[in-house]
């Protein structure tokens, strides 16, 4: 890694000043120049140069490297939520690319600092991941790489079993279970933070407790990024476009910028681009609030000609998008601001793959169906909602988990693999209550057999308009 060249350093100072003048509020941001190999390596580790060794990071690095070498993809920017923020520029990129990335980065840094869903994230995570790496390497030196890596595998397979929506309160620290204990209590309310429940009550060795704690801490750090992907990328894209076109670009750079920007905004009919949806929604919100297209009177107006001409010149757009940036996550963002007019303007329809023609075709243009499907895909970061409810199930220390069924059944292979990994941590049978084939079932893995039994009189029909397996 290298420091910025004098030319880039001058550009950074200019862009920082322009961004601040526009109202962006960010931590100190440190840019470093890296080769494409270094950038791929850092990206494979989640953005942190110093992270504990694990084969998954090596696999991700190989995928990123091959994708770059074959010309399939290229990482233009990488920025870390930290105080100070760290960002990486790839060596050899055109000067206009570097300026675009810096403008994009400052908007990301503003989002990290001010969005409430990042309020409890560790602001010194660059140092913390280094500490994590030292501790896990120490266990590898003492116990051997196979033992430690196998346990890390199991922990990483369940890293999504945290309560990402607990960020508005201080995330509770786990308590170490007492020696010789068996199982855990039944809960008055389901415990969404399954990792905490395991840390509180599973019979873990000291080093295992530490490793699982590390995985949980990093899971909470990354959760807000997954919960705000559309907003975060949309906000950064909105500001890089505005700053570049209005304040930063020279005339000779306009064509190159337009080429890079349009490439990032492409959204194929059967795909989804968070950059495109995010930037267009922020622009839509700004325009609506500038024209007064909100509130009771606007909502009750059913005269399409009047709606098209509606402009009370309230001029509240800029204030509104900053408020949205502060308070919302992707689910609330889409739920409140995605309109039928927006969907039709940007051709956001439900598509289905036609096996006969070999193409994706519009399957549904109904706004309510589109919005429900979109919200379903981003709720809980697209993961099943699993909770711990009883650590002494059947009276012998078995673990009972529940799945919040919302019309889509769990995939049996993934369910079984996850239960096997939780069993390795809990060391007693693991049970999962869910709905399969329209009936309530409890699945059990006891270390040897995978079985299920029906429970209750549960007959749940699939939720209306749930995604088909061939839908995209």
N, C-alpha and C positions, 0 to 999 in steps of 0.2 A: 504494500500500500504506500501511496505517495501523497504529498501535499498538493494543493492546487497550484497550477502554473500562475504566473503573474496576471496573465490575461483572464483566466477563469476567476482568480481571486477578485479582480476588479469587477467582473460581471456579477459575482456573488454579492458584493457590497451594494451594487446598484439595485439588484433584484430584491435583496433584503429590505432596503430602504423603501422601494416602491410597494412591496407587500405590506409593510408596517403602516405606510401612509393610507392604504386602502382599508385598514382596520384589522388585519390579521395579527393575531397575538400568539407568539410561539416562544418556545425555549431557545436558548442558544443552539445553533445548528452547525455541526462540524462536518464538512465534506471531505472525502478522501478519494483519490484516484486509484482504481484497481483494474487488473487485467480481467478478461472475460472468465478465465479459470478461477481467479479469486472471487469474482462476483458470484459465479455458480456455486462455489463452495460455501460462501456466506449465506446465500439464499437457501441452500440445502439444509443448513442448520437453523433455519427460521430467522435469519438476519443477524445472528451472533457469531463472531469469529471464534470465540472460545466457548465451546459447549462440550458436554460429556461425550465420549466416544460411543457410537452405536451404528450398527450396520444399516439402519434405516436412512441415516444421513448420507451414507455412502451410496446407497441405492438412488436416493433423490438427486445426488450430484451427478451420477452417471446419466440419469434421464435428462437432466437439464443440459448437460454437456452434449449429448447426442442430438438433442433438439436444436441446440445452437449450431452445431457443426453441420447439420443437414439443412439448415436454413429454415426450420419450422417455427422457431420462436427466438426472441431476444429480450433479455431483461434490460430495460432502460433505466429504471430507478429502483432503489431499495433504501428505505428509511426506517429507523428504529425508534419506537416510542420509548424515550428515555430523557433524562434531564442531565446533561445536554442531549439533544437529538443527534444521532449519527446517520449520515447518508453517504451513499457510494455512487460515484460517477465512473462509467466504464471507459477505460483508456481507448483512445482511437475514435470515439464518437465525434461527429461533426460538432462544431461550436454551437450551432443553433440547437442541436439536440441537448447539449449540456445546459444551455440556458433554459430550455423548456423543462428539463428535469428539475433544475433548481427552483423554478417557479412552482412546479407541481409539489415538490418536497416541502416548501414553506407552508403551503396550504394543508398538507398532511400534518405537519407539526402543530399548526393552529388547531386542527381537529383533535389531535391527541391531547393537547393541553386543556381544551375547553369543553369537549363533549362529556356529558355527565357519566356516560357508561364507561369511560376510562378513569373515573374519579378515584377508584381504589387500586389502580394498577401500580405496580412497583416502578417508581421513576428512576431507580438505579439498577435496572435489570441487566445492563451490560456487565456490571461488577458481579451481580448475583449469579448469573449463568456461569461466570468464571469460577465462583466459589462452588457451585454445583458440580462443575467438571472436576475440580480438585477432589471433592469428597467421593465421587463415584470412581475416579481413577484409584483412589486409595483402597477402596473395597476390591477393585479388580486386582490390585497388587497383592492383597491379603488373601482373597478367596479364589481368585482365578477368573479369567474372562468369561468362561462358559456359564458359570453359576450366576454371576452378576448380570450378564447380558440376557440370560434366560428370564430372570426376574424383571429386568427392565422391559423386555418384550411384553410380559403379562401386564405390567403397569400401563404401558403405552396403549395397549389394546382397549383399555377402559378409561382413557384420559378424558373422554367426553362426558363421563358420568359425574359432572359437577353441576352446581346450581348457578348457571351463568347470570340469572336474573337477581342474584343477591348483591349486585354491585353497589346498590344504593345504601347498603349497610356494611359495616366492617366485616370482612369475611372471617368467620370464626376459625380459630386455630384448633386443631385436633388435640385430644388428650391421649397420653400413652396408656394403653390398657394395663391393668394390674397383672402381675405374674400369676399364672395358674387359672385365670378366668376362663369361662366357657361361654361362647355366644355373646349376645347383646340383648338389650331390651326391645319390647314391642313399642311402637311409637304411636302417639296420639295422632300425629300427622305424618304423611309420607315424607321421608328425608330425601330431597332431590340430590343432595351432595353425598352420593354413594361412596366416594373416595374418603370423605371425612368419617363416615360410618365405619368403613373398613379400618381406618387408622385408629378410631376410638375403641374398636372391639375385636378386631382380628388378632390372632395369636402370632404376631410378627416378631422376628428377631430384630435386634437394634438396628442393624444395617438395612434390613428390609423396610422398617418403619421410615428410615431416613430417605431411602430411594423413592418410596411411594409419596412421601411428603414433597420431595423435589418435583415429581411428575405433577402432583396436584397444584403446587405453586405456579408452575409454568403453564398449566392448563388455564388457570384463572387469569394469568397475564395475557394469553392469546385469545381468550374468549371474546372480549369486546371487539377485537378486530374482525372476528367472524360474524359478530352480531351487527356490524356497521359497514360491511364491505361495500354495499351499494352507495350509502351516504358518503363514506370516506373517499372513495374513488371519484364519486360525482362531484364532491366539494373540491377536491384537488384539481380535477379536470376543468371545472368551472373557472377556477382562479388562474390556472396556467393559461387558459385560452384568453381570458380577459386581460391579464397582465402582459402577455406576449403581444397581443394584437394592439393594445392601446398604449403601452408604455415601453416595451423592451425591444421589439423587433426593429431591425433596419429594413429598408425597402428591399434590399437584395436577398433577405432571408425569408420573405413572406411565402414564396412557393414551397421551399423546403419545410417550413413550419406546417403549412396546410397539408402537405403530404404525410408528415408524421402524425399530426392530430387526427386526420381522417382515418388513418390506419388504425389508431387506437379506438376509434368510435364505431368501427364496423360491427353490425349485429345481423348475422344471417337469420333467415326466417325461422329456422328450427332451433336457434340458439338463444343465449342470453348474455348480454354484455353489461356488467355493472357500471362501467365507465359511462356508457351511453345512456342508460336509464337514469343514473344518478345525475348527470349533468343536465339532462333535459328536464328532469323533475325540478331541480333547483331553479332553472331558468323559467319554468312554467309557474312556480310559486312566486318568484320575483315579479313576473309580469302580472299575475292575478292580483297580488297585493298592491302593486303600483296603480292598477286600474280599479281597485275596490271590488274585485270579483270574489267576494267572500261575505260571510255573515248571513243573517236570516233573510233579508230582502233578496239577495242574490240567489240563495238556495230555493226560494219559493217562486222565482221567476221562471215561467215555462214558455215564454215567448222567445223563440230561437233568434228572431231578428234583433230583439232587444239585447239578448245576451251577447250576440256578436259585436254590437256597437257599444257595449257597456264600458264606460270609462269615467269614473268619478275623480280621477287624478288625485288619489289619496297619497301616492308616492311612498308607500310603506314597504316596498319590496325588499330593499336592502336590509332594513331592520328585521323583517320577517325571516329571511334566509339565515341570518346570524342566530336568531332565536331557535330556528329549526336545527341548525348545526349543534347548538348547545344541548337541546333537550331530548332528541329523538334517537331511536335505533331503527334498523331497517324495517322491522315489522310495523312499528307505529308510523314510520315515514310513509310506507306503501299504503297502509290501512287508511290514513287520513288524507293523503294528497293524490293518490292515484285516481284519476277520474275517467269516465267513459270517453270523453273527448280526447284525453291524452292517449288512451289505448288505441283508438281508431287512427289518430294522427300518426302514431309510431308503429302501427301494424302489430300490436301486441295481441295475438290471437292464440288459441289452443291448437297445436299442430299434432297430427298423427302420421306415422310412417305408413305409406301405402306399399305393401309388399308386391303388389301387381306392377306398379309403375316404378318402384324403387326410389320414390321421392317423398319428401315431407309435404303434406297438404293441409290447408286450413280445415280444422275439424269443428271449431266452435268460435263464434264471434260474440257470444253472450258475455257482457261485461262482468256480471256477477260470477259466472263460472271462471272467467279469466282471473279475477281478483282472488277468489277462493283458492284456486290452484296455486297462484303466486305466493299467497300468504302461507299456505301449507308447506311449500317448498323451503321457505326461509325461517319458519318458526322452529325454535330450538336448534338453529343452525342446520336444519334438515335431518337431525338425529332423532331416534325414538326417545320419548320421555320415560326414563326409568327411575324408580325410587326404591329406597330401602324402607321396609315397614316392620320387620320383626327379625331379631337375631337369635331367637330361641324358638323358632317354628317347630311344631310337633314335640315341643318340650325337651329337645335334645341338642340344642345349639345350632340347628340348621338356620340358614339365612333365607328369608323370603323377600323377594323383590316384586314390584308390580310395574306393569307397562300401561301407560295412559293410552288406551286404544281410541284412535280418532278416525277409524274407518279403513286404515291400511295395516295389513297384518305384517308381523315381523318376518324376516327371511330366516327360515329354520337353520341353515348352515351357519350364518353369522350369529344367531342366537345361541346355538350350541357351543360354538368356539368361545364366545364371550363368557358363557356360564362356566366353561372349563377353566378359563383363566381366573375368574373370580374364585372358583373352588380352590385353586392352587394357593390363593391368598387367605381365604377363609378357613380352609382345611376341614370343612364339614360340608354335607350336601347343600347345594344351592338350588333354590326353587324360584320360578318366575311365573307369576299369574298374568295371563294375557287372554286375548280372544283370537281364536283360530277356527276357520270354517264356520263362523257364526255361533260358536259356543265358547263359554268360559273354560279355560284349561289352566292347570298348573303343570309346568314342565319342571323336571328334576334331573339334575346331574349329581351323582353320588361318587364320582371318581371312576366308575366302571360302566354304569348303564345310564342311558338317556331315555327317559320315559315321561309320559304325561297322563293326567287324570282329569276328568271333567269335574267342574265344581259349579254349584249354583244353577239357577235357571236363567242363564244368560243367552239371549238370542239377539245379537246385534247385527243389523243389516249394514252393509258397507255404506259409508257416508256418501251423500249425493255428490256426483261429479268428482269422485276421487280419481287420481291419475291412473291411467291404464299403463301396463308395463311397456307398451309400445309407444306411449306418448313421450314427447320431448319437451 
